[in-house]
Amino acid sequence: MDDLTALRSALNGADPAAGAAPAPEARHRARANAIARIEESPAVSRPLWRRIPVLAAGAAAAALAVGAGTLLLPADEPGGIPAAYAAPPEPIEVVGGDPVDGTDALLALAEVSGERGPAPGSGDVAFVSTTGTQLIRLTANAGDDDPDETHGYRYVPYEWNEWTGPGGEHRADAHPQPPLDKGGEEADHERFLEQGSESSEETLHPSLVWPAELPTDPDALADVLAGLGEGPEDGSPAGIVNAVEFLYGTRPLAGPEEAAVQRVLAGLDGLEHLGTATDQLGREGELFSVEVEDGATVSEYRFLYDAGNGALLYRDTTLLAEDPALGSAEDYGLSYPLTAEQVGYVWSGWVGEVGARP
C-alpha cells in the first residue's frame, strides 16, 4: 500500500478529493515535504519526564525540545539527516587540580547560600530566564514500506523563558539562536530560525506544582524532589538530579531553599568538586559534578555556584554512554563523552503574571 492509498483508507470514505488523481510531480513534492518533517527530542534520557506522561506533548517537551521542525534533508548525510545544526559548544574553562570529594565544599557553600535573602522580584508567578546550547536527537520515518527510523544529532543554541503561576499555569518560550559554527546547508538554518521559536501554554499537573514555600530541611526537600511528577516516588540519584534541574528551571529560590538543594546534592554518592570555573557568560564560580546512571544512559551533571552568594550560575550535562537501542552518536561523527546540554541562568525571580518580565 502506498502513502496516498493508506491516507484515503484511513479517511474511510470521507476523502474530499476521492475522485482526484494528483499529478506525479505534486505527489512527489508532497512526499518530500512529509519526509522533511522531523520529530525532535533531547539526546539526554530523562526519567522524570517518563514519569509525567501528561506533559509528553506540552510543557516538558517545550522546555526540552523545539518540537516538530521542517528541514531539508541532504542525501549525503547519514540517514538523510544533517549531523549538526551547530558545532558542539566549547567546554567551560576549569582551573584546579584533580577532582576531589565535593561533600564538604558544597556543604560549606550551603552555609553561604543560607544567609541570602528571598528571591528577587515581587508577585506570585515564578519566572526563570536561561540561555544555552542543547544537543537534539532527530528521528525520521517516512516512505512506502514502513522503513526503520533514522537518527541524527545537532546542537542548537537557545534562549529559554518559563513562567509558572501558583495554580500551575505555565508558559514556556524557546527561541533558537544562530549558530556560531554552522553545519548543514544555509537554507536549513534560515528555515529553522524562522519556524523554530515556540511558545506553549498549559496548566501543569498538580504533582508538578511546587509548594508555596519549599522545605529548608534537606531530608524534607529530598522527599518533595522524589515525589515530583506522576507515578511512584523516585529517590534515586537520577530521579533527584532530574528533579533538581526541573526545580532550577521553573522556580526562583530564596537563600535557605537553595541551601537545602545544595545539601541534598552534597548527600549524593560520588559528588566531586572540580575547582573554579568560568561559564559562557563570563561568570566565575565553584564547579561540582556527579555521575548518574538511569538504566538507559550514563551522564555527568555539573553545577556551577557563585562562591559569593551560593546562587546557581550554570549547569551542564555530558553524555558518557547510552543504550545502543537509542541510537549511537558515533554513527554521526560524534563521540563520547558528548556534551548534551549547557544552561546559563540569566535571571530567576517573581513577577506579577504569566508572561511578565522584570
C-alpha positions in Angstrom: 0.0 0.0 0.0 1.4 3.4 -1.0 1.1 6.5 1.1 -1.8 8.0 -0.8 -3.8 4.8 -0.7 -3.1 4.5 3.0 -4.3 8.0 3.7 -7.5 7.5 1.7 -8.1 4.2 3.5 -7.7 6.0 6.9 -10.2 8.6 5.8 -12.7 5.7 5.5 -14.8 7.2 2.7 -14.6 10.8 3.9 -11.8 11.9 1.5 -13.0 15.2 -0.1 -10.7 14.6 -3.0 -11.6 10.9 -3.6 -12.2 11.5 -7.3 -9.0 13.4 -7.9 -5.8 11.9 -9.2 -2.7 14.1 -8.3 0.0 14.6 -10.9 3.2 12.7 -10.3 5.1 16.0 -9.7 2.6 17.1 -7.0 2.7 13.7 -5.3 6.5 13.7 -5.3 6.5 17.2 -3.7 4.0 16.1 -1.0 6.1 13.1 -0.2 9.3 15.2 0.0 7.5 17.5 2.4 6.4 14.6 4.6 9.9 13.2 4.7 11.2 16.6 5.7 9.1 16.7 8.8 11.3 15.6 11.6 10.4 14.6 15.2 12.9 16.0 17.6 13.7 15.1 21.2 16.6 15.8 23.6 19.5 13.4 23.4 19.6 13.0 27.2 17.2 10.4 28.5 15.2 11.9 31.5 13.5 9.5 33.8 11.5 12.4 35.3 9.7 13.0 32.0 9.0 9.4 31.6 7.1 9.6 34.8 5.0 12.5 33.6 3.0 11.4 30.5 0.6 14.2 31.0 3.4 16.6 29.8 4.7 14.5 27.0 3.5 16.9 24.3 3.3 20.0 26.5 5.5 22.0 28.8 8.1 19.2 29.3 8.5 18.9 25.5 8.6 22.6 25.1 11.2 23.0 27.8 13.4 20.3 26.4 13.0 20.4 22.7 11.8 22.6 19.9 9.0 20.3 18.7 8.4 19.2 15.2 10.6 21.0 12.6 10.9 21.2 8.9 14.3 20.8 7.4 15.8 19.9 4.0 17.4 16.5 4.3 20.7 16.3 2.3 21.1 13.0 0.6 24.8 12.8 1.5 24.2 12.9 5.3 23.9 9.7 7.4 20.2 8.6 7.2 19.5 11.7 5.2 19.6 13.9 8.4 22.0 16.8 9.0 24.5 15.6 11.6 24.6 19.0 13.3 22.9 22.4 13.2 25.9 23.9 15.0 29.2 22.6 16.3 29.5 21.3 19.8 29.8 24.2 22.3 33.2 24.9 23.8 33.5 23.4 27.3 33.8 25.9 30.2 37.3 26.6 31.5 38.1 24.9 34.8 41.0 25.9 37.0 42.2 23.4 39.6 43.9 20.1 40.2 42.4 16.7 40.2 38.8 16.4 41.3 38.3 15.9 45.0 35.3 14.8 47.1 32.9 17.7 47.0 30.7 17.0 50.0 32.4 19.3 52.5 32.9 22.1 49.9 29.2 22.1 48.9 28.1 22.0 52.5 30.2 25.0 53.2 28.7 26.8 50.2 25.2 25.9 51.5 26.1 27.9 54.6 26.8 30.9 52.4 23.5 30.4 50.4 21.5 30.2 53.7 22.5 33.8 54.5 21.0 35.1 51.3 17.5 36.6 51.5 14.4 36.0 49.4 14.4 35.6 45.6 14.2 38.9 43.8 11.1 40.4 42.3 7.5 40.6 43.5 4.3 38.7 42.7 3.3 35.1 42.9 4.4 33.9 39.4 7.8 32.2 39.1 9.9 33.4 36.2 13.2 31.8 35.1 15.3 33.0 32.1 18.1 30.9 30.8 20.4 30.7 27.8 22.5 27.8 26.4 23.0 25.1 23.9 21.3 21.7 23.7 22.0 18.5 21.8 18.9 17.4 20.0 18.3 13.9 18.6 16.3 13.8 15.4 14.4 10.9 14.1 12.6 10.4 10.8 10.4 7.7 9.5 8.9 8.0 6.0 8.3 6.0 2.9 6.0 3.4 1.4 7.2 0.3 3.1 7.3 1.3 6.8 11.1 1.8 7.0 13.2 1.8 10.1 13.6 5.1 11.9 16.8 7.0 11.1 18.5 9.2 13.6 20.8 12.2 13.7 22.0 14.8 16.2 22.5 18.5 16.2 23.4 21.3 18.6 21.0 24.3 18.9 21.8 27.5 20.9 18.7 28.7 22.7 17.2 31.4 24.8 14.5 30.0 27.2 11.9 31.7 29.4 9.5 29.9 31.7 6.6 31.2 33.9 4.7 29.2 36.4 1.7 30.5 38.3 0.6 29.4 41.8 -2.1 27.1 40.3 0.2 25.5 37.8 -0.4 28.0 34.9 2.6 27.5 32.8 4.2 29.2 29.8 7.5 28.1 28.1 9.2 30.1 25.4 12.1 28.6 23.4 13.9 30.8 20.9 16.7 29.2 18.8 19.7 31.4 18.1 22.0 31.5 15.1 24.9 29.1 15.5 28.4 30.4 15.7 29.8 27.4 13.7 27.3 26.0 11.3 26.8 22.5 9.9 24.5 21.6 7.1 23.1 23.9 4.4 22.4 27.6 4.9 18.8 27.2 3.9 18.3 24.7 6.7 19.3 27.3 9.3 17.2 30.0 7.8 14.1 27.9 7.8 14.8 26.6 11.3 15.2 30.1 12.7 12.0 31.2 11.0 10.0 28.3 12.3 11.8 27.1 15.4 10.7 29.6 18.0 7.9 28.1 20.2 5.7 29.2 23.0 3.4 26.8 24.8 0.9 27.4 27.5 -0.9 24.9 29.7 -1.8 24.0 33.3 0.7 21.7 34.9 -0.4 18.6 36.6 -0.7 19.2 40.4 2.2 16.8 41.0 4.5 19.3 39.2 3.5 22.4 41.1 5.9 23.3 43.8 4.6 24.3 47.3 4.4 28.0 48.0 7.3 27.5 50.4 9.9 24.8 49.8 11.2 22.9 52.8 14.5 24.1 54.0 15.3 20.9 55.8 17.3 18.7 53.3 15.5 15.5 54.2 12.1 17.1 53.7 13.2 18.7 50.5 14.5 15.3 49.2 11.1 13.8 49.8 9.5 16.7 47.7 12.0 16.1 44.9 11.5 12.3 44.9 7.7 12.8 44.7 7.8 15.2 41.8 5.6 14.0 38.9 3.0 11.3 38.5 3.9 7.7 39.3 6.0 6.2 42.1 8.4 8.3 44.0 11.9 8.2 42.7 14.6 9.0 45.2 17.4 7.5 43.1 20.3 9.8 42.2 18.9 10.1 38.7 15.5 11.0 40.0 16.9 13.6 42.4 19.2 15.2 39.9 16.4 15.4 37.3 14.1 16.9 39.8 16.7 19.5 40.9 17.1 20.5 37.2 13.4 20.9 36.9 13.3 22.9 40.1 16.0 25.3 38.9 14.3 25.7 35.6 10.8 26.5 37.0 11.2 28.2 40.4 13.4 31.0 41.9 14.9 30.1 45.2 15.4 32.0 48.4 18.8 31.6 50.1 17.6 28.9 52.6 15.8 27.0 49.9 18.9 26.9 47.7 21.0 25.8 50.7 18.7 22.9 51.2 19.1 21.9 47.5 22.9 22.0 47.9 22.7 19.9 51.0 20.6 17.3 49.1 23.2 17.3 46.2 26.0 17.0 48.8 24.5 13.8 50.0 24.8 12.0 46.6 27.5 9.4 46.3 30.4 10.4 44.1 29.9 14.1 44.3 33.1 15.9 43.3 34.5 19.4 43.5 36.2 20.2 40.2 37.6 23.6 41.1 36.9 27.1 39.9 35.3 27.7 36.5 34.1 30.5 34.3 30.8 29.9 32.5 29.8 31.0 29.0 28.6 34.4 30.3 31.9 35.1 31.9 30.9 34.5 35.5 33.2 32.7 37.9 32.1 30.1 40.4 32.8 26.7 42.1 32.1 23.7 39.9 30.6 20.4 41.3 29.8 17.2 39.4 28.1 13.9 39.9 27.9 10.9 37.6 24.4 9.3 37.3 23.2 6.1 35.6 19.5 5.8 34.9 19.4 2.4 33.0 19.4 3.9 29.5 22.3 6.4 29.8 25.3 7.3 32.0 25.7 11.1 32.3 27.8 13.6 34.3 25.9 16.5 35.7 27.8 19.6 36.7 26.6 22.7 38.7 28.4 26.0 38.9 27.7 28.1 42.0 28.7 31.7 42.8 31.1 31.5 45.7 29.9 34.9 47.0 26.2 34.2 47.5 25.8 30.5 46.6 23.4 31.1 43.7 23.4 28.7 40.7 25.1 30.3 37.7 25.3 27.4 35.2 24.8 23.7 34.7 25.7 21.2 32.0 25.2 17.6 31.2 27.7 15.3 29.5 26.6 12.0 28.0 29.1 9.3 28.8 27.3 6.3 27.3 23.9 5.4 26.1 21.9 2.2 25.3 22.6 1.4 21.6 18.9 0.9 21.2 18.6 4.7 21.5 20.9 5.1 18.5 24.6 5.9 18.7 26.0 9.3 18.3 29.2 7.7 16.9 27.3 6.8 13.8 27.0 10.6 13.0 30.6 11.7 13.5 30.2 12.4 17.3 32.0 10.6 20.1 31.6 10.1 23.8 31.9 11.9 26.2 29.4 14.1 24.5 28.2 17.5 25.7 24.4 17.2 25.8 23.3 20.5 27.4 24.8 23.8 28.7 22.5 26.1 30.6 23.3 29.6 31.9 20.9 31.1 34.4 20.3 34.7 33.5 17.5 35.7 36.0 15.2 33.9 38.4 12.6 35.7 40.4 8.9 36.6 41.0 6.7 38.6 38.6 3.1 39.6 38.7 1.6 37.5 35.9 2.4 34.8 33.4 4.3 36.5 30.5 5.5 39.4 32.6 9.2 40.3 32.8 11.2 42.0 35.5 
